[in-house]
Amino acid sequence: MTLFDRLGGRAVLERLVTTFYQRAQADEVLGPVFARAVHDWPSHIETVTNFWSTQTGGPLLYRGGMGRHIRLGLQPEHFGSWLALWEQNALSEVGPELAADLMVIGRAFAERLQQMARPPEPGPVGFRFAPER
């Protein structure tokens, strides 16, 4: 049985996502980011619900990538706040067992985004490739 099924399907995911974003909009760290980035909340809720459907083994509805997040200029405190709020919201909406499974996915997602957002580490100074002769 998939996590999607154990959660109770799309209706529960949509409620989870909706309540998360209601809380995120009121959050002092996350609220300003979402205020700048999201202009059509119903569409955003639909897209994020599709993402979580795909991530939890439900219908494969999300076809997007993560590139849009990179342009937001997210900092470590944003990821920390997002994860803490996601965990708190999941616990209150679906209980500890299912919330733990959602947190595994959330942490992996946050880590991938943070890796994408980090500037590349510079290579050795003065290093030049010289082909063998």
PyMOL commands that place a pseudoatom at each C-alpha (Angstrom):
pseudoatom trace, name=CA, resn=MET, resi=1, chain=A, elem=C, hetatm=0, pos=[0.000, 0.000, 0.000]
pseudoatom trace, name=CA, resn=THR, resi=2, chain=A, elem=C, hetatm=0, pos=[1.444, 3.379, -0.991]
pseudoatom trace, name=CA, resn=LEU, resi=3, chain=A, elem=C, hetatm=0, pos=[1.788, 6.363, 1.298]
pseudoatom trace, name=CA, resn=PHE, resi=4, chain=A, elem=C, hetatm=0, pos=[-0.799, 8.074, -0.911]
pseudoatom trace, name=CA, resn=ASP, resi=5, chain=A, elem=C, hetatm=0, pos=[-3.262, 5.285, -0.082]
pseudoatom trace, name=CA, resn=ARG, resi=6, chain=A, elem=C, hetatm=0, pos=[-2.364, 5.212, 3.614]
pseudoatom trace, name=CA, resn=LEU, resi=7, chain=A, elem=C, hetatm=0, pos=[-2.933, 8.970, 3.784]
pseudoatom trace, name=CA, resn=GLY, resi=8, chain=A, elem=C, hetatm=0, pos=[-6.418, 8.556, 2.359]
pseudoatom trace, name=CA, resn=GLY, resi=9, chain=A, elem=C, hetatm=0, pos=[-5.816, 9.849, -1.155]
pseudoatom trace, name=CA, resn=ARG, resi=10, chain=A, elem=C, hetatm=0, pos=[-5.910, 13.189, -2.843]
pseudoatom trace, name=CA, resn=ALA, resi=11, chain=A, elem=C, hetatm=0, pos=[-8.465, 14.844, -0.578]
pseudoatom trace, name=CA, resn=VAL, resi=12, chain=A, elem=C, hetatm=0, pos=[-6.199, 14.421, 2.438]
pseudoatom trace, name=CA, resn=LEU, resi=13, chain=A, elem=C, hetatm=0, pos=[-3.151, 15.641, 0.502]
pseudoatom trace, name=CA, resn=GLU, resi=14, chain=A, elem=C, hetatm=0, pos=[-5.056, 18.712, -0.660]
pseudoatom trace, name=CA, resn=ARG, resi=15, chain=A, elem=C, hetatm=0, pos=[-6.127, 19.477, 2.915]
pseudoatom trace, name=CA, resn=LEU, resi=16, chain=A, elem=C, hetatm=0, pos=[-2.528, 18.964, 4.098]
pseudoatom trace, name=CA, resn=VAL, resi=17, chain=A, elem=C, hetatm=0, pos=[-1.153, 21.307, 1.436]
pseudoatom trace, name=CA, resn=THR, resi=18, chain=A, elem=C, hetatm=0, pos=[-3.884, 23.906, 1.973]
pseudoatom trace, name=CA, resn=THR, resi=19, chain=A, elem=C, hetatm=0, pos=[-3.387, 24.074, 5.734]
pseudoatom trace, name=CA, resn=PHE, resi=20, chain=A, elem=C, hetatm=0, pos=[0.387, 24.174, 5.272]
pseudoatom trace, name=CA, resn=TYR, resi=21, chain=A, elem=C, hetatm=0, pos=[0.158, 27.212, 3.004]
pseudoatom trace, name=CA, resn=GLN, resi=22, chain=A, elem=C, hetatm=0, pos=[-2.301, 28.966, 5.291]
pseudoatom trace, name=CA, resn=ARG, resi=23, chain=A, elem=C, hetatm=0, pos=[0.287, 28.620, 8.046]
pseudoatom trace, name=CA, resn=ALA, resi=24, chain=A, elem=C, hetatm=0, pos=[3.198, 29.472, 5.746]
pseudoatom trace, name=CA, resn=GLN, resi=25, chain=A, elem=C, hetatm=0, pos=[1.566, 32.726, 4.641]
pseudoatom trace, name=CA, resn=ALA, resi=26, chain=A, elem=C, hetatm=0, pos=[1.370, 33.785, 8.297]
pseudoatom trace, name=CA, resn=ASP, resi=27, chain=A, elem=C, hetatm=0, pos=[4.966, 32.716, 9.047]
pseudoatom trace, name=CA, resn=GLU, resi=28, chain=A, elem=C, hetatm=0, pos=[7.393, 35.617, 9.499]
pseudoatom trace, name=CA, resn=VAL, resi=29, chain=A, elem=C, hetatm=0, pos=[10.180, 33.874, 7.541]
pseudoatom trace, name=CA, resn=LEU, resi=30, chain=A, elem=C, hetatm=0, pos=[8.159, 32.110, 4.840]
pseudoatom trace, name=CA, resn=GLY, resi=31, chain=A, elem=C, hetatm=0, pos=[5.258, 34.515, 4.415]
pseudoatom trace, name=CA, resn=PRO, resi=32, chain=A, elem=C, hetatm=0, pos=[7.207, 37.195, 2.524]
pseudoatom trace, name=CA, resn=VAL, resi=33, chain=A, elem=C, hetatm=0, pos=[8.682, 34.613, 0.139]
pseudoatom trace, name=CA, resn=PHE, resi=34, chain=A, elem=C, hetatm=0, pos=[5.277, 33.230, -0.750]
pseudoatom trace, name=CA, resn=ALA, resi=35, chain=A, elem=C, hetatm=0, pos=[3.764, 36.720, -0.998]
pseudoatom trace, name=CA, resn=ARG, resi=36, chain=A, elem=C, hetatm=0, pos=[6.353, 37.590, -3.665]
pseudoatom trace, name=CA, resn=ALA, resi=37, chain=A, elem=C, hetatm=0, pos=[6.253, 34.272, -5.511]
pseudoatom trace, name=CA, resn=VAL, resi=38, chain=A, elem=C, hetatm=0, pos=[2.645, 33.056, -5.525]
pseudoatom trace, name=CA, resn=HIS, resi=39, chain=A, elem=C, hetatm=0, pos=[0.000, 35.107, -7.299]
pseudoatom trace, name=CA, resn=ASP, resi=40, chain=A, elem=C, hetatm=0, pos=[-2.573, 32.400, -7.985]
pseudoatom trace, name=CA, resn=TRP, resi=41, chain=A, elem=C, hetatm=0, pos=[-3.129, 30.391, -4.810]
pseudoatom trace, name=CA, resn=PRO, resi=42, chain=A, elem=C, hetatm=0, pos=[-5.676, 27.892, -6.187]
pseudoatom trace, name=CA, resn=SER, resi=43, chain=A, elem=C, hetatm=0, pos=[-3.292, 26.993, -9.013]
pseudoatom trace, name=CA, resn=HIS, resi=44, chain=A, elem=C, hetatm=0, pos=[-0.350, 26.752, -6.603]
pseudoatom trace, name=CA, resn=ILE, resi=45, chain=A, elem=C, hetatm=0, pos=[-2.283, 24.464, -4.251]
pseudoatom trace, name=CA, resn=GLU, resi=46, chain=A, elem=C, hetatm=0, pos=[-3.219, 22.258, -7.215]
pseudoatom trace, name=CA, resn=THR, resi=47, chain=A, elem=C, hetatm=0, pos=[0.394, 22.070, -8.432]
pseudoatom trace, name=CA, resn=VAL, resi=48, chain=A, elem=C, hetatm=0, pos=[1.810, 21.275, -5.006]
pseudoatom trace, name=CA, resn=THR, resi=49, chain=A, elem=C, hetatm=0, pos=[-0.906, 18.696, -4.355]
pseudoatom trace, name=CA, resn=ASN, resi=50, chain=A, elem=C, hetatm=0, pos=[0.054, 17.094, -7.671]
pseudoatom trace, name=CA, resn=PHE, resi=51, chain=A, elem=C, hetatm=0, pos=[3.698, 17.101, -6.542]
pseudoatom trace, name=CA, resn=TRP, resi=52, chain=A, elem=C, hetatm=0, pos=[2.840, 15.327, -3.291]
pseudoatom trace, name=CA, resn=SER, resi=53, chain=A, elem=C, hetatm=0, pos=[0.584, 12.876, -5.127]
pseudoatom trace, name=CA, resn=THR, resi=54, chain=A, elem=C, hetatm=0, pos=[3.532, 11.872, -7.285]
pseudoatom trace, name=CA, resn=GLN, resi=55, chain=A, elem=C, hetatm=0, pos=[5.936, 11.772, -4.335]
pseudoatom trace, name=CA, resn=THR, resi=56, chain=A, elem=C, hetatm=0, pos=[3.675, 9.565, -2.209]
pseudoatom trace, name=CA, resn=GLY, resi=57, chain=A, elem=C, hetatm=0, pos=[2.979, 6.941, -4.848]
pseudoatom trace, name=CA, resn=GLY, resi=58, chain=A, elem=C, hetatm=0, pos=[-0.328, 8.319, -6.040]
pseudoatom trace, name=CA, resn=PRO, resi=59, chain=A, elem=C, hetatm=0, pos=[-1.237, 9.364, -9.566]
pseudoatom trace, name=CA, resn=LEU, resi=60, chain=A, elem=C, hetatm=0, pos=[1.751, 10.794, -11.451]
pseudoatom trace, name=CA, resn=LEU, resi=61, chain=A, elem=C, hetatm=0, pos=[0.365, 14.268, -11.978]
pseudoatom trace, name=CA, resn=TYR, resi=62, chain=A, elem=C, hetatm=0, pos=[3.369, 16.507, -11.367]
pseudoatom trace, name=CA, resn=ARG, resi=63, chain=A, elem=C, hetatm=0, pos=[5.466, 17.150, -14.442]
pseudoatom trace, name=CA, resn=GLY, resi=64, chain=A, elem=C, hetatm=0, pos=[7.386, 20.184, -13.245]
pseudoatom trace, name=CA, resn=GLY, resi=65, chain=A, elem=C, hetatm=0, pos=[10.888, 20.567, -11.944]
pseudoatom trace, name=CA, resn=MET, resi=66, chain=A, elem=C, hetatm=0, pos=[12.453, 22.421, -9.062]
pseudoatom trace, name=CA, resn=GLY, resi=67, chain=A, elem=C, hetatm=0, pos=[14.077, 25.230, -11.032]
pseudoatom trace, name=CA, resn=ARG, resi=68, chain=A, elem=C, hetatm=0, pos=[11.519, 27.857, -10.051]
pseudoatom trace, name=CA, resn=HIS, resi=69, chain=A, elem=C, hetatm=0, pos=[12.616, 27.545, -6.438]
pseudoatom trace, name=CA, resn=ILE, resi=70, chain=A, elem=C, hetatm=0, pos=[16.202, 28.484, -7.286]
pseudoatom trace, name=CA, resn=ARG, resi=71, chain=A, elem=C, hetatm=0, pos=[15.153, 31.947, -8.489]
pseudoatom trace, name=CA, resn=LEU, resi=72, chain=A, elem=C, hetatm=0, pos=[13.581, 32.700, -5.104]
pseudoatom trace, name=CA, resn=GLY, resi=73, chain=A, elem=C, hetatm=0, pos=[16.932, 33.323, -3.405]
pseudoatom trace, name=CA, resn=LEU, resi=74, chain=A, elem=C, hetatm=0, pos=[16.189, 30.894, -0.596]
pseudoatom trace, name=CA, resn=GLN, resi=75, chain=A, elem=C, hetatm=0, pos=[18.571, 30.819, 2.357]
pseudoatom trace, name=CA, resn=PRO, resi=76, chain=A, elem=C, hetatm=0, pos=[19.197, 28.125, 4.992]
pseudoatom trace, name=CA, resn=GLU, resi=77, chain=A, elem=C, hetatm=0, pos=[16.693, 29.756, 7.367]
pseudoatom trace, name=CA, resn=HIS, resi=78, chain=A, elem=C, hetatm=0, pos=[13.956, 29.359, 4.738]
pseudoatom trace, name=CA, resn=PHE, resi=79, chain=A, elem=C, hetatm=0, pos=[14.592, 25.640, 4.467]
pseudoatom trace, name=CA, resn=GLY, resi=80, chain=A, elem=C, hetatm=0, pos=[14.685, 25.247, 8.241]
pseudoatom trace, name=CA, resn=SER, resi=81, chain=A, elem=C, hetatm=0, pos=[11.419, 27.124, 8.646]
pseudoatom trace, name=CA, resn=TRP, resi=82, chain=A, elem=C, hetatm=0, pos=[9.804, 25.202, 5.806]
pseudoatom trace, name=CA, resn=LEU, resi=83, chain=A, elem=C, hetatm=0, pos=[10.801, 21.834, 7.271]
pseudoatom trace, name=CA, resn=ALA, resi=84, chain=A, elem=C, hetatm=0, pos=[9.683, 22.766, 10.788]
pseudoatom trace, name=CA, resn=LEU, resi=85, chain=A, elem=C, hetatm=0, pos=[6.332, 24.046, 9.541]
pseudoatom trace, name=CA, resn=TRP, resi=86, chain=A, elem=C, hetatm=0, pos=[5.852, 21.057, 7.232]
pseudoatom trace, name=CA, resn=GLU, resi=87, chain=A, elem=C, hetatm=0, pos=[6.491, 18.687, 10.155]
pseudoatom trace, name=CA, resn=GLN, resi=88, chain=A, elem=C, hetatm=0, pos=[4.185, 20.571, 12.530]
pseudoatom trace, name=CA, resn=ASN, resi=89, chain=A, elem=C, hetatm=0, pos=[1.447, 20.706, 9.897]
pseudoatom trace, name=CA, resn=ALA, resi=90, chain=A, elem=C, hetatm=0, pos=[1.795, 17.030, 8.986]
pseudoatom trace, name=CA, resn=LEU, resi=91, chain=A, elem=C, hetatm=0, pos=[1.679, 15.983, 12.638]
pseudoatom trace, name=CA, resn=SER, resi=92, chain=A, elem=C, hetatm=0, pos=[-1.505, 17.932, 13.242]
pseudoatom trace, name=CA, resn=GLU, resi=93, chain=A, elem=C, hetatm=0, pos=[-3.177, 16.833, 9.992]
pseudoatom trace, name=CA, resn=VAL, resi=94, chain=A, elem=C, hetatm=0, pos=[-2.250, 13.141, 9.627]
pseudoatom trace, name=CA, resn=GLY, resi=95, chain=A, elem=C, hetatm=0, pos=[-0.628, 11.994, 12.880]
pseudoatom trace, name=CA, resn=PRO, resi=96, chain=A, elem=C, hetatm=0, pos=[2.903, 10.903, 13.796]
pseudoatom trace, name=CA, resn=GLU, resi=97, chain=A, elem=C, hetatm=0, pos=[3.325, 7.753, 11.690]
pseudoatom trace, name=CA, resn=LEU, resi=98, chain=A, elem=C, hetatm=0, pos=[2.259, 9.283, 8.391]
pseudoatom trace, name=CA, resn=ALA, resi=99, chain=A, elem=C, hetatm=0, pos=[3.923, 12.593, 9.258]
pseudoatom trace, name=CA, resn=ALA, resi=100, chain=A, elem=C, hetatm=0, pos=[7.231, 10.744, 9.701]
pseudoatom trace, name=CA, resn=ASP, resi=101, chain=A, elem=C, hetatm=0, pos=[6.928, 9.345, 6.177]
pseudoatom trace, name=CA, resn=LEU, resi=102, chain=A, elem=C, hetatm=0, pos=[6.078, 12.776, 4.786]
pseudoatom trace, name=CA, resn=MET, resi=103, chain=A, elem=C, hetatm=0, pos=[9.094, 14.252, 6.580]
pseudoatom trace, name=CA, resn=VAL, resi=104, chain=A, elem=C, hetatm=0, pos=[11.444, 11.785, 4.893]
pseudoatom trace, name=CA, resn=ILE, resi=105, chain=A, elem=C, hetatm=0, pos=[10.225, 13.070, 1.537]
pseudoatom trace, name=CA, resn=GLY, resi=106, chain=A, elem=C, hetatm=0, pos=[10.260, 16.700, 2.710]
pseudoatom trace, name=CA, resn=ARG, resi=107, chain=A, elem=C, hetatm=0, pos=[13.833, 16.469, 3.996]
pseudoatom trace, name=CA, resn=ALA, resi=108, chain=A, elem=C, hetatm=0, pos=[15.041, 14.873, 0.762]
pseudoatom trace, name=CA, resn=PHE, resi=109, chain=A, elem=C, hetatm=0, pos=[13.290, 17.571, -1.262]
pseudoatom trace, name=CA, resn=ALA, resi=110, chain=A, elem=C, hetatm=0, pos=[14.783, 20.356, 0.884]
pseudoatom trace, name=CA, resn=GLU, resi=111, chain=A, elem=C, hetatm=0, pos=[18.265, 18.837, 0.589]
pseudoatom trace, name=CA, resn=ARG, resi=112, chain=A, elem=C, hetatm=0, pos=[18.030, 18.661, -3.207]
pseudoatom trace, name=CA, resn=LEU, resi=113, chain=A, elem=C, hetatm=0, pos=[16.882, 22.276, -3.367]
pseudoatom trace, name=CA, resn=GLN, resi=114, chain=A, elem=C, hetatm=0, pos=[19.665, 23.417, -1.059]
pseudoatom trace, name=CA, resn=GLN, resi=115, chain=A, elem=C, hetatm=0, pos=[22.233, 21.616, -3.186]
pseudoatom trace, name=CA, resn=MET, resi=116, chain=A, elem=C, hetatm=0, pos=[20.853, 23.270, -6.302]
pseudoatom trace, name=CA, resn=ALA, resi=117, chain=A, elem=C, hetatm=0, pos=[20.878, 26.686, -4.625]
pseudoatom trace, name=CA, resn=ARG, resi=118, chain=A, elem=C, hetatm=0, pos=[24.515, 26.478, -3.456]
pseudoatom trace, name=CA, resn=PRO, resi=119, chain=A, elem=C, hetatm=0, pos=[27.048, 28.173, -5.676]
pseudoatom trace, name=CA, resn=PRO, resi=120, chain=A, elem=C, hetatm=0, pos=[29.556, 25.734, -7.139]
pseudoatom trace, name=CA, resn=GLU, resi=121, chain=A, elem=C, hetatm=0, pos=[32.757, 25.351, -5.173]
pseudoatom trace, name=CA, resn=PRO, resi=122, chain=A, elem=C, hetatm=0, pos=[35.712, 26.854, -6.987]
pseudoatom trace, name=CA, resn=GLY, resi=123, chain=A, elem=C, hetatm=0, pos=[38.336, 24.532, -8.389]
pseudoatom trace, name=CA, resn=PRO, resi=124, chain=A, elem=C, hetatm=0, pos=[42.020, 24.831, -7.599]
pseudoatom trace, name=CA, resn=VAL, resi=125, chain=A, elem=C, hetatm=0, pos=[43.392, 28.288, -8.294]
pseudoatom trace, name=CA, resn=GLY, resi=126, chain=A, elem=C, hetatm=0, pos=[45.566, 28.379, -11.368]
pseudoatom trace, name=CA, resn=PHE, resi=127, chain=A, elem=C, hetatm=0, pos=[44.614, 24.876, -12.451]
pseudoatom trace, name=CA, resn=ARG, resi=128, chain=A, elem=C, hetatm=0, pos=[44.768, 24.384, -16.179]
pseudoatom trace, name=CA, resn=PHE, resi=129, chain=A, elem=C, hetatm=0, pos=[44.157, 21.222, -18.062]
pseudoatom trace, name=CA, resn=ALA, resi=130, chain=A, elem=C, hetatm=0, pos=[47.081, 20.168, -20.205]
pseudoatom trace, name=CA, resn=PRO, resi=131, chain=A, elem=C, hetatm=0, pos=[46.535, 17.139, -22.411]
pseudoatom trace, name=CA, resn=GLU, resi=132, chain=A, elem=C, hetatm=0, pos=[49.107, 14.370, -22.268]
pseudoatom trace, name=CA, resn=ARG, resi=133, chain=A, elem=C, hetatm=0, pos=[51.636, 14.308, -25.076]
for i in range(1, 133): cmd.bond("trace and resi %d" % i, "trace and resi %d" % (i + 1))
show_as sticks, trace
zoom trace
